[in-house]
Amino acid sequence: MTPEEFAERIKAKFEDVEVKITENKLPHPRKRIWIEVSREKFKDVVKFLKEIDPTAQFSIIIAEDRGDRLTAKYHWEMFWEQGESLSVVIGTACSKDDPVLPTITDIFPSSLPYEREVQEFLGIKYEGIPDPRRLFLPDDFPEGVYPLRLDETGITPEMVKNAGHPYRRESK
């Protein structure tokens, strides 16, 4: 399946998603499909991707604080018998007032550690996540502080490095 054919299948099934194809020029020319979808339709698009290619490989989530919202871009590699593999990125967003996205661990179990990481570093909560425990931050890290947030819930200037505990506050 070509990138253009894949993009057409997505557009035909989900009329209100944004789909574009880009091409990486160097060092190896390669096309990538970018899909932007609302969080309400996000899981449906992921399920459809799995229907198109049951062997699709989930790679990573790149999540960001974009000021007014939190975004998450999920990356997959899809393989065909003929032709090169296809890189697919599905992006969605949520507001900081309601930082919730649906989990995709029931579709792609390998997404669990990535969702846990996004949850603890950016504060996006995943509805239905089977294991919401922290992955990297210690148990005594302050609740409601998200190290990759750029707003008041991020790391504050008072949080300094102190004997291996960069989040402890200095006492005066």
Steps between C-alpha positions, in 0.01 A plus 500: 500500500636841409489793742243664276275191504525478878418871538193456276372209711531711816327800337218282364429350844556816708396811312586743779865401553791690354739285294820610333798324346853629539825375355834485673763586238825401667673276581241250373192626314190378683136602527315541829126537558386751762146469634347756737182394676288610794538302819140381458584327169861413586439143616277424199780608264751282690263200477464558126879515461518158671228367264697618197821343628470255792881480510552877537774574749447770759818703558466795737290790625640851469299726734537874557366792695394735219399785730123486459476121471686173541574303184595138443631356174502121472742341252456169314681306233283300259633226276379370164601202291584730210675830543659680789359526849279795579553742787173625653456767767161555663477816706236612745468760775320581821449819696694567818165538678405144403829314434351162415558268203377145442755225546591291198656220705207273413589539130879536525618359836853626433374858547468451879844625611471801269157595635632464855794727415275767345267476798772568757701760306220703338194418710286352222277239664419191297146369536507123540876462539557159661802608707509870591799479737794731452773368277798731557432751776546383860198434720575807712499740202239771565150428367377747241849598381576395143865555397428565130218749551572862419234645730456525878481120529855460368829513690526821704816703565488392866557140398876460503747217478562372850683175571349320203150640562452777240141564612560562870460854618786668680421592858612840624 
